[in-house]
Amino acid sequence: MTKEKIAHNEEETEVKANPVQFALEEIEENIIINNSSSSRPSKEQLIKKAFNFHSKGNITEAAKYYQLFINKGFRDHRLFSNYGILLKNLGKLKEAEILQRKAIELKPNFAEAYSNLGNVLRDLGKLKEAEI
């Protein structure tokens, strides 16, 4: 079990995160999320921060956030799909397949996840399944 500290309003709150079955590795570092406003950041704001890291090519930080969110039980199809894309690009195809399938499970009409899954399956050599 890892422990992350999330700072807000000059206080630190300790969050315990349990690794999920498809974790790449245990995250040993603390993640500090600073927020200068008087209110606690929303789940959506935190997710957007992870997406921002990913879109700017800061893969290490994006991966930390994605894994933290999954460990915390966030059930957002976009997290699973984007993390799957990141893993596919790192050559972790089996993990990427699991994540794309989870995104589809959470939102069955999420076309982007089907496309991403097809690409992963193609790269795994599962051509018939990728075609479907």
SULDA-V11950 format. One line per field, one symbol per residue. psi: psi as a letter, one per 20 degrees, with the letter a starting at -180 (. if undefined). Layout:
# SULDA-V11950
psi->???
This chain:
# SULDA-V11950
psi->prpqpopqljqpppppppqrhkqgrpoiqqppoqoiriqqqrghggghgghggghjjmhggggggggggghijpmphhgggghggghghjjmhgggggghhgghghnhknhhhggggggggghijmgghhg.
